């Protein structure tokens, strides 16, 4: 297939060319058609399974041939015809087992050095250490190299990290007996190279599609290049870069982020120059002019002065950008919509279109936008297994062992689509709904077995009691507390998950392990079970973190049939296959390229000194993917100018291209760039048009006027303020009979705080009446602690509320002594009502406290945990105490009868405790009642409407029924529109 050559054979394919197709064409062109076995004897090692599948598809398209043997560079031992060249190399240790072993070591490290990292990062830290070890094995770096590093100028963190590597020394010394995947691959490559040195194969061996970015792959490529019929075919090779440009790629510290750096290093290792790289076939790049432009734009940052030298010689910039569209959207949503519109157009035209981006949020938004036209793209990434239904279910169940069960968490699991799928799921869902309503009504933050059993008995249904017993057995009191072996954690976890999935009345196999997602989850769990004995002891929390991390390693491809021509690829797929239209999306810094992840073990300088790969390697690989993809026939370059209300920074590669084009106005660079922007503006305008909701008249400010007969006939004194300030709320509550749904989790809000504070003070008053010596601040504080412990299950909130009452205890006791001298506490939470015969209307009240003095006069008190209303506010809006005084004077409280009111005041228990009197001197009880009668009479006038937000204290005050009133479509300056209702 190849003529004899004194030097290694290295071929290149320019950017933009369909590499798999060019590879197949080159193989067929070099094979002798009269000897069909010649091509079949060739062995081709490719960089990925997807690449191999694509090459096979090209050959399958015809003509009929005996195909070459396709394999992977990651597993050369299985891919090559090794004969007897390979010694007996043991199988690689499971990567999961190795990570579990490392987890135990990191666990002990975090116990001894808790400041190194939080416990939640246990598995991530183990994963990063495993990655470091893989890299050391792959690059052939011995631990002694790290141990000999000079860290005298480094921080203590790095010294501790290097010290910890001593603990993993045995993984290197025992590598030949129990190698990991990288070590075994290097052992295989070394064995192949030694065997080939003595007896090289006579048939062609070709490595295609790899950049040689890993040390083991580089060794294999060097070994293959020395074979009599060995060859390397490089994708996206830059034939346009000048000799000076290649010479500038010598220093890894300044050049490793360049797209061609790995090729420069490979050629140096092989003793070649860029001039020795030949074209693999006759395939021409879709745009030679664009390739030259990109080649110059992506020169290493320290040598961009070459722009001044080589830029004036660039020609055909209008042709370079003829097939380029630049989309600079104001938001990621606009970017996604524009991309979706273009993909839809490609689908209608029958063209193959690929969105290439590492930004998974962008791909999800594009997929969502495409769904409106029933287009499902072929997404190469799929869905992380932990986000599938079985993955979420299993993670929720694992949390039961380390987290106190809340009612919210219970209902999340009960409502999960995999829960109770073994039988009678309809009954289960009905009982779950009724249980949720009960929890909302009772305000039960944490499920209680006795309460649940009592509820089941009250339901008086056949399935209620066994269902509740199943619920109690599965969900309550599952906290395991201390550490246990990973195998025990896993056994208990899976048993409970299957029991929850089966339900209380299993009739068939549950759906937990069914369908594609279930089978994928079961396979992942099976792998964990096989290696669980290496996991050691873990706390329930660490187990849950580890289990979630293991699930996150899995992936589920879209089970639906995707559109054959609409593709979503990661950056690596850019070299796998060609497309008529390539969209490079999310071209912002930190997205493309992605920033290197921080290494907790070695900093950048230490990695360089040790001979390991620098963090910029990933940026360089991503840059190569960008350079290869941008050479497609038609290209879109898209980015969002803003993201989450912050300005974004354009990708460095896009920025360089734009700057270079702007610097070449005389050669048409500016005009070509503006043309690309104009095409982008056109699609963005269509995207905005797609989002236009049309014109809809805003709702007016409502002022409904229901029939008099439907208007409320009873209100409490606390609701009168709402009637004055926001009459619409009274209408919604009493006429429409709408109530806000109680929260699932009872929050420690102002209402609960008021209830608990009232209980504390009422008990304190009772105690001090029975025993005057109990009138002390210490006794009040003791009552506070005990009552809050019983009624407030949130430790943080309980501590905060205790502190607040403790602070005012001395003040309250001192003022209470004054109150006792004036009158005797007599009535607490006393109910009263007063009827207006004219309108058949009743005013009700529940007085916090009414004291009676020696003259039979009433002293009315109301406790306020917040700031009490001022006298001015009481006269205008807050009528509670004034109306209670008027009711007392008219005998509305049966146990008190008619009595004079000596005084009425609020007892403020906030940060600044104070007593605020009701202004009975300024407004007598007779005047109060007269004004109240006028107010109520007004709302029995058919012409009076219940206006929304009539007089709220502040324009932005929250009102419960704002959504119903469609507040926002109107504001407080809008005129109310009356509406007669029937």
N, C-alpha and C positions, 0 to 999 in steps of 0.2 A: 504493500500500500504506500510505503514511503521509500523514496530513494535514499541510499546511504548518505550520511551527513557526519562531518567531523565534530559538529557541535549539537547541543540539545535542540530539539525542534520545539519551538514555541510559536503558536499562531494566535491571531487576534481577530475578533469580530467587532466592528465599530458600533458605537452606541446607536440605538434606534432600530437596529436590525433584529428581526425575530430570531433569537439565538437558537432555539431548538430546531427551527426549520433550516437555518443556515448550517447547523451541525449535521443534520441528516443529509442535506444536499452535498456538503463537502465529503462526507463518507461515501456516498454513492458515486460522486465524481472521481474519487481516488481508487475505487474498487474496479477490478477487471470484470466486465460483464460476462466474459467467456468463462470465468471461474466463479460461479455463484457462492462457492464455499469460502472464498476469500473474505467477504464481508461478514459471513457468519463466524469466522474465527476471531474477528476483532472483539476486544473487550473494552467497553466504554464505561468509565466511572464518572458519575454525575454528582452534583452537589446536593440534590434533594430528591425525595420520592416524587414530588410534584413535577420536577424537571424530567425525571425518567418517564413518568406517565405521558407528559407532553411529547417527548421524543418518540415514544411508541406510537402515539396518535398520528404523528407526521408520517412515520413509516407505513402505518396501516392505511394511509390514504392512497398508497400505491406509488409506483408499480409493485407487483408482487416480487418479493425478494426473500432470501434467507436473512433474517435480521441479526445484527450484532448482539452480543451478550451485554446487557445493561446492568450496572451495579452502582453502588454508592461509595463515595470516598470515605464516608464515616464508618464503613464496614468492609474494608478491602479484603479481609480474610474470607468472607463469605461470597464476595463478588468476583474475585479473581480465580483463575485456574492455577491454584498454588501447587498442585501435585504433592510432592513430599518435601516441599521447601519449608513448611511451617513446623516448628516443634510442637510438643504437646503444651499448648497455652491454656491455662484454666479459664473457665467462663468468668465473665465480669460479675462482680458483686452488684446486686440490685442498687440503683441510685437511691431508692427510698430507704433501703436498709442502711446504707452509708450515712444518710442524713439523720436517721434515727439514732445511730451510734454517736454522731456528732452532737445531736441534741442533748444526750446525757452529759457529754463533756461541757457543753456550753451552759447547761443547767448548773453544774457545779461551779463553773466560772462566775456566773451571775450571783450565786450564793456567797461566794468569797469576795467578789468585787461588784456590789450592787450599783455602783455609780457608773459602770461601763455602759449599761443599757437597761431599759425597763424590761420587766418580765414579759410584757406582751410581745416583745420582739424576739422571744426565744427561738421560734422556728425560723424567722427571717434571718436571724444571726447565724443559725446553723446552716441555712441555705447559702448565705454569703460565704461562710467558711468552706463549705463543700465546693462552691464555685471557684474559690481561690485554690483549693487543692487540685481540682480538675485542671485548672490553668497551669499550675506548677507541673503536674504530670504531663500535660500536653506540650508545654514549652520546654520540658526537660530541666526544670530548675529544682535543684536539691535543697532540702531545708537548711543545710549548712550555709548555703549562699545567703539566706535571710538572716541566719544567726550571726553571720560575719558583717552584716550591715552596720555602718557607723550611725548610731542614733544619738550621739552625744548632744547634737543641737536640736533634737526633737523633743516633743512634749512627753510627759509621763505616760500618756494614753498609748502612744505608739510603742513605748518600751514594754508596757504590760501586754500589748497585743502580740509582740514578737515573743515574749516569754511564754505566752499561752501556746504558741505553735510547738513548743517542746512536748506538750501533752499529746499532740497528734503525730509525733515522730513515728510511732509504730505503724501508722498507715502507709508510711513510705518504706520502712524497712521490710514490712511484710507484703509489699506490693506485688511481688512475683507469685506469692502463694494465694493471695486473695485480691487480685487487682480490681480497681474500679474501671468504669467504661473507658476513660481517657487513657489510663495506664495500659489497659489491654490493647487499645488501638495502637498505641505507640510500640508496644511489644510486637504486635503483628507487623507493623510497618518496618521495624528494624529487622525482624526475621526475614521479611520479603526482600529487603535490600541486600542482606547478607546472602540469601539464596540466589538472587539475581546476579550478584557479583561473580558467582561461580558458574551459574548456568542460566543466562538470561533467556527469557521466552522469545521465540522467533515470530510469534504472531503479534499483530498490532495491539498495543495497550495505550489507551487515550484517556486523559483526565480533562473533562470539559465542564465549564460553568463555575469552577471554583476560583476564588481570588487568593487562596493560600493564606488566609488570615490567621489560622491556627498553626501552632508549631508542628503538630503531627501531620497535618495536611501538607505543610511545606516540605516535610521530610519525604512524604509519599510522592509529591510532585517532582522533587529532585531525583528520587530513585527512578521514577518512570521516564524522566527526561533523558536518563543515561542509557536506556534500553535501545537495542538496535532498531526496533520498530515502536519506540515510545514517542508520545507527543502530548503537548499541553495546548488546549484551546481556551483562550481567555475571553470572557464576555466583556463588552463595553471597553475595549482597549482604545486609548486615545492616540490615534495616528497623527493628530494635528499638533500636538504639543512640541515645542521647539526643544533642541538639545539642551539649551540652558534651563528650560523648565524641568526636564528630567534630572539635570544635574543638581537642581535645588531640592530634590527629594531625598537627600542623604540623611538628614538629621531627624530622628523620630520625634524629638521634643518640639520641633517646629513644623513638621510635615505630615505627621501621622493622620491628621484629619483631612488630608487631601485624597480625592477619590482614586488616584493612581499610585499612591504610596506603596501599597502592598505589591503591585506589579513591579515597581522599581526595586523593591527589596528582593523579590523573586529573581528578577533578572540579574541582580548583583550576586545572589547565591549561586546562580548557574553560570556566572562568568560571561553574561551577555549584556548587550545594550539594547535600547529601544529600537535601533535600526535592524536588529536581528529578528525582530518579530514580524512574521509574514502574515498576509491576509489569508484567512482560512478558505474562503471561497470568493466568488465574484459578486456576492451580494453587496449592493451599494446602500449607504445610509440614506434614509428618507430625506434628510436635509444636511448635506455636507457643510453648508454655510452655518447652520445652527450649531453643529458639533464644534466648528472652529470657534464660534463665539463663546460657547460654554467652556471650552477648553481654556481659553484665555481668562474668562471671568473667574474660574475656580482655581487660579494659581494660588500657591500658599500666601497667606497674608503678608509675611515679611518681604515678599518680592513682587507685590502688585505694582511696583514702579515699571515692571515690564509692560504694563498697559500703555505707557507713553511710547515705548519702543515699537511694540507689535500692533497696538490698536489702530494706528493710521493705515496699516496694510490690510485690515479686515475689509472684505467686500461682500456685497450681496446681503446687507443687513435686512433689507426689505423682504428678501426671499427667506432669510433665517426666521423672521417673525411672521411670515405670511400665514403659517398654520398655528400660530400661538394666540391664545386668548388670555388676557390678564384680568382676573376678577378680584377686586379689592372691596369686599363687602363691609358694611358697617357693623354687622354682627354675625355670629356663627350661624344663626338661623337663616339670615339672608344668603350666606354662602351655601348652606345646605340646600336651600330651595333652588338656587340657581343651578347647582350641580344636578339636582334631581330633574329639573326641566331639561337639561342637556342630555341626561341619560335617557329620559323618556323619548326625546327626539331621535336618539340613536336607535332605540328599540323599534320605533316606527319605521326608520329607514333601513332596518336590517343590518346595522353596523355593529361591530364588536366594540364595546366601550368598557374601560376599566378605571375605577377610582382607586388611586394608590395613596395611602396616607397611614401614618402610625397613630393618628388621633381617633380613638375608638368612639369618643363622643360624637365626632363629626359623622362617622359612618352610621351610627345609630340614627342620627337625625336625618341623614339622606335616605336610609332604608324606610324610616317612618314616612317621609314625604313621598317616596315612591309607592307606598301602599295605597295611597288614594287613587292610583291608576292600576291597582292590582298587579304591580310589578314587584317580584321578590328577587333581589339580586343574589348572585352566587357569591356569598361572603366566605372567603378562605379562612377567616379567624374563627367563625362560629361563636357560640355562647360559652363563657366560662361555666364549668360544671357546677360550681358553687351557687350560681345564679339560676340554675334550672329548678323545677319544682322539687325533685328528690333532693337536690343539694340544699335548698333552703329548708326543707322539712328536716333533714338530718342535722343541720346546724341548729335549728330551733330546739330539737330534742336534746342535743348535747348541752345546751345552755341550762336545761332543767337540773343538771347535776352540780352546777356551781353558782347559780343565781336564784335568789329568793323569788318564788313564783308570784307574779302580779296577775291581776284579773285580765289586764291587757294582753300579757304574754299567753295566758291560758286561752283566750278567745282567738288569738292569732293562730294557734295550733289547731284548735277545734274547727276553725273555718278553712284550714288549709285543704286544698283539693285532694290530697292524698290521705287525709285523716278519715278513719272509719269507712274505708272503702271495701271492707270485707263483707259488708251486708247491712241492710236497713239504713243506708246513708240518708234517705229522706227523713226518717224519724230523727236521726242524729242532728240534721240541720235545723229541724223544727225545735228540738230541745235546746240547741245552741242559741237560737234566736230568743227563745223565752228566757234562757239563763242570762243573756246579755241585757235584756230589758230589766230583769231583776237586779243585776249588778248596778246598772245605771240608777235605778230607783233607790237602792239601799246605799249607794256610795261605798261599795266594798273594794278597797284597793288591793287586798290580798285575800285569795279564796280561803274559806274556812270550812272544814269538813262537816262540822255540826250544822252550820247554816245551810250547806248544800243538801245535807240529808233531810233537814226540815223542809226545805223547798221542794224536794222530790216527793215527800209525803203529801204536801199540800197540793201538788199537781194531780195526784190521784190518777196516774196513768200507768198502764201496764209496763211500759219500758222505762219510765222515769227513774225508779229506784235502781235497777241494774245498771242503767246508764250512768247514774251519779256514782255508784260504787266503782264502776270501771274508771271513771274520771278521777276519783280520789286515789285509787290504786296506781294509776299511771302518772299523775301529774303532781300530787302533793307529797311533800317531805321526801324529795329526791336528792337533796344536797348530801353528797358523799363526804364532804369535809376534808379529811386528810388525803395523803398521797396513796396511789395504788399503781400496780403494774399496768402498762399500756394494754396488755392483753385483757386484763380484767375490765378496764375502762371500755374497751371496744366491745367486749361481750355484753356488758350491761347496756351499753348505748344501743347496740343493734337489736337486742332483745326488746328493749322498751320501744324503739322505733317501730318494730314490726307489730308489737301489741297495740300501739296507738293506731297504726295503719289498719290493723284487722278490725278494731272496734269492739263494742260491747256484745255484739251478736254476730260473730263471723259465720258466714255461710259459704264463702269462697276465698280464694287467694286474693289478698289485697293488691292494689295497683302500685305499691311502692317500687318494686323491681321490674315493672313492666314498661313497655314502650321503649323507644330509643334512649331517652334520658335515664330511665330506671336501670336499663341494662348497663349503660355507661357508668352510673353510680355504683352498681353492684360490682363491676369489674374493678373499679378503683378501690372499693372497700376490700375486695378479695386480695388485692396486692398489699394493702396495709395489713390485713390479717396474716398474710404469709410472712411478713417481716416484723410483726409486732413484738416478737420476743426480743428484738434488739432495742426496743424503746425504753426499757427500764421503768423507773417510777416517775409518775407525773401527778401533779395536783389536778383536780377537775378543771380548773380554769386553763391550765397549760394544755391539758388534753383537748379542750374545745378549740383553743388557738391552733394546735397542731392539726387537728382534724380538718378545720377550715382551710388551713394552708395546703394540706394534701389534696383536698377537693379542688382548690384553685389551680392546681397543676393540670387538671383535666379540661377537656373542651368538647363541646357538642356541636356538630355541624347542623345547619338548618334542616329539619326533617322534611320541610316542604320542597316541592320541586321548583328549583330556582329558574330564573330566565337564563337561557343559554348564552345570551350575548351581553348581559349586564353583569359586570364582575366587580367585586371589591377585594382588593389585594393589600397585603402588607408590603412594606418596601422591598423585601426579598423577592417577591413574586415578579418584580419589574424585569428580572432577567430570565424568568421562566417561559413566558410566551408573549407574543405580540398582540397588539390590539389596534384597530383603526383609530380609536380615540383614547388618549390617556389623560386622565385628570389627576394632577398632583395637588391634593388638597391639604389644607391646614399648614400652609407654608409660613409658619411663625416660629420664632426661636422658642425653645423648650418643648416644641411639638415636633418640628422637623427641621433640624435634628433634635432628637430627644437628648436632654442633658444626661451625662453619665451619672449613674447612681453612686452615692458616696460609698467608699470602701471603708468599713470599720476596722480593717486589719492593717492595711498598708496605704500610705499616702502616695501622691504622684511621684515624688522624687525617689522614694524607697522602691516603688515598682520599677522605675527606670534603672536604678542601680542594680536591681536583682535580675534584670533581663526579662521582666514580665511585660505584658501588654499594657500600654498606657490607656487611660480612660478615653482618649481621643480615637482609639481604634474603632469604636462603635460609630463615632461621628464620621470617620473616614469611610467605613462601609456604607453608611447611610448616604454619604455624599456620592459614592460610586453608584448606588441605586438611583439617586436623583439624576446623575449625569446620563445614565443608561436610559432612564424612562423619558427624559425630556427630548430624546432624539426621535420619538415616535412621529408618525406622519402628521397627526393633529394633536396638539397638546393644550391643555388648560392649566394655568397656574392660578390657584385660588388661595385667598387668605381672608381673615376677618380683621378689620382695623381695630375693633374693640372686642373685649371678652370680659363678661361679668363686670361691666362698667369701668374697665381699666384699659388703657391704651396697650396695644400689643406691639411687639418688635418684629419686623419682617425677618424671615429666614435669611441667614447670612448669604446663602447662595442666590436667592432671589434678589437680595439687596445688591450683591455684586453685579449681577446681570443688569439691573436697572441703572446702577451708577455708571457702568461701562457704556451702556447704550446712550445715556444722557451726555456722556463725554465725547460722543462721536456724532455731533449734529451735522457736520458737512458730509458724512457718509450715509446719512439717512437714518441714523440711530434713533434720534428723538421722534421723528415721524413714524418709524416702525413701532416704537414703543407706544405712542399715542394711539396708533391703529389697534394694537392689541387691547389697550384700555377701553377704547370705544366699543369693541366687540364685547368686552366684559360688561360695560355699562348697559348695553342692549339687553343682555340676559338678566342683569340685576333689575332693570326696569320691568321686565316680564314677571320676575319673581315678586316684585312689589305689587304689580297688578293682580297677581294671583292671590295675594294676601288681603287685597282691599275688601272690606266687609260689605261695601255698599252703603248707601245712606239710609239710616234709620232714625226717625225722630226720637230725641231723648224723652224719657218719661217725665211728666210734670211732677212738681212737688205735691204729694197727695194730701187731700183733706176730705176723707170720706164722710158722708152724712148718712148713717144707717137709719132705719126707721126708729122712732122713739121707743117702740115696744121692744126693740132688740138691744137697746142701750143698757149698760150695766146698772143693776139695782143695788149693788153693794160694793163698796170699796173700803180698804183699810186706810188708816191715817198715814201710813208710810207711802201709799200709792197716790195721795193727793199731790205730792210734789211732782210725781211723774205726769199726772193729769195736767198740771200747770206747764211743765217744761216740755213734755213730749206726749201730747194727747194721743198720737198715733199708736204708741205702745199700749195704751189702755184699750184702744179699739182692737188691736191685734190679739191682745190677751183675753179680753172679756167678751168681745163680739165675735171674732173669728175663732176664739178658743184655741189659739196656737201657743205652744210653750216651747222654749228652746230645749232640745234634747239634752238630758243630763249627761255630763261627761263620763266616759268609760272609767277613767281613773279619777277618783275624787281628789282634786287638787287642794293643797293647803292654801286656800284663798281667803279673802277678807270675810266671807260669810262664815266659814268654819272657825276662823279666829274669833269672830264675834260670839259664836255659840259657845266655844270653849271658855272664853273669858267670862261670859255671863255665868256659866256653871261654877267657875272658880269663885267669883264674887258672891254668888248666891249662897254657896256652901260656907264661905267665910262669914257672911252675915248670920246664917243660922248658928254656926259655932259660937260666935261672939255673943249672940243673944242668950244661948244656953250657958256660956261661961265667959263672963266679961274679961277674965284674965287672958283669954285667947286673942284679945285685941292687940296683936303684935305683928310687926312686919315679918318676923321669922315664921310665924304660923301661916301667914298668907303665902310666903314663898314655898313652904312645905306642901300646902294644898295645891299650889300651882304645879309643882313637880309631879305629884301623884295623879292629878286629873289629866294633865297633858300626856303623861306616860300611858294612860288608859285610852285616850281618844285621838292622839296624834301619832300615827305609826311612822312618820318620817323623821329620822333622827336629827337631820340638819334643821328642819323647820321647828321641831320640838325644842331644840336648844335655843334657837333664835327667839321663839315666843316666850320661853322661860326667862331669858335675859331681859326681855322688854318688861314683863310684869315685875321681875325682881327690881328693876331700876325704879319703878314707880311705887313700890310697896310702901316705903316710908311716907311718901306724899299721900297715898290713899288712906293709910291708917290715921294720919294726922287730920285729914279733912273728914274722915268718917267719924272721928270723935266729935267734931263740931256738929256734924249732921245728927248724931245721936242726942246731943244736947237740945236740939231743936225739936226732934220728933222721934217716934219709935217705928222701926221698920215693921210693916204690917202685911203688905200684899206684894207678891212677886209674880211676874208673868200673868197678871190679872187681866182677864178678858172683859171687854165691855162693848156695848153697841148702842147706837142712838138712831132712831128712825125719824125720817122726814115724811110726815103723812102726806104732804101736798104732792110729792112725786113718788111716793112709795119707795123711798131710797133709804138704805141703812148704812151708817158709818160704823166701822168696827175698829177695835184697837186691842193691843196686848201690851200693857204697860210693864216695863222692866221692873219698876219698883215704886211703890207708893207708901210713904210714911205718914202716920197720923200723930199730930201733936196733942197736947193736953186740952186744947180748945176745939178739938175735932176737925181741925183744918188739915187739908191734904198737902203733902210735899211730894211732888212728882219728880222722879229721877229717870234718866235714860243714859245707859252706858254707851260710849262711842269709842271704838278702838282706833278710829282715825281722828281727823280734826273736826271738832264740833262746829256747826254753822254759827255764823255771827248773828247778832240781833237783827241786823238789816236783812240778812238772808232769810231769817225765820219769818219776818213780816211779809216778805215778797213771795217766797217759794216754799221753804221748809217748814210746813205747818204742823209737824208731828206733835211737838209738846204743846203748842197753843191749842190745837184741837183736843188733845187729851185733857187739858185743863177745862176747856169748854164742856166736854163730855162729863167730867167729874161734877162740875157745877150743876149739871142737869140730871144727875143721878143715873148715868149710863152704866156705871159699874155696880152690879147688884149687891156685892158684899160691902160696898162703901156707902151707897145711897147718895143723896144730895149732900154736897159738902162744899164749903168755901175752899179755894185754892190759895194757900199761903205763898207758895212759890213753885216754879218748875224750872229745872235746869238740866243741862247735859253735863255728864261727868266724862271729860275727855281723858282717855288712857293712852294717848299716843306718845311720841317722843318728848313732847312738852305737855305734861299733864296740866289740865286746867278745868275749872268749872265755868260754864257759860250759861247764864240765866236766860230764860224765855222772857221777852219784853212785855210782860203783863201790865206793867205800868204805862207803857206807851199804847198798848192795844188791849183793851179789856176782853174778858171772855165773851161778853155780849157782842162786842164789835167783831171778834173773831168768828163767832157763829153766824152773824149777819152776813159777813163777807163770804163765808163758806156756802151759805144758802144761795147767795147770788151766783156763785160759781157753778153749783150743781144745777140750779135752775137754767143757767145758760146752756148747759149740755143736754137739757131736755127740750131745747128749742130745735125744731127740725132743721132750721137754717144754720145751726152751729155744726161745723165740721171738726173732725179730730185731726188737726194739722200736724204733720210730721216735723219733729225737731223745732218746735215753736219757740222755745226760749232756753236752750241748753246753756250751761254755764260757759262752755267754750265751743267754738265751731268744730273742733276736732274731737269732742267728747264721744266716747263709744255709746251706741244705743243698740239694744238687742235686736231690734227689728229694722235696722238700716237696710239690710239686704232686701227685705220684703218691700220696703218703701222705695227701693232702687236709688238710694242716696249715692251720689256720685254722678248720676245723669243730671242731677240738679244740685244746687247748693243753697245755703241759707239766705242768699239774696234773691232767690227765685220766688215768685209769687205763687202762693198755694192755689191749687185748682180744686174747687169743691166738686164732689161727685155724689149725686143722690143714689142711694142703694135701695133695693127693694127686697 
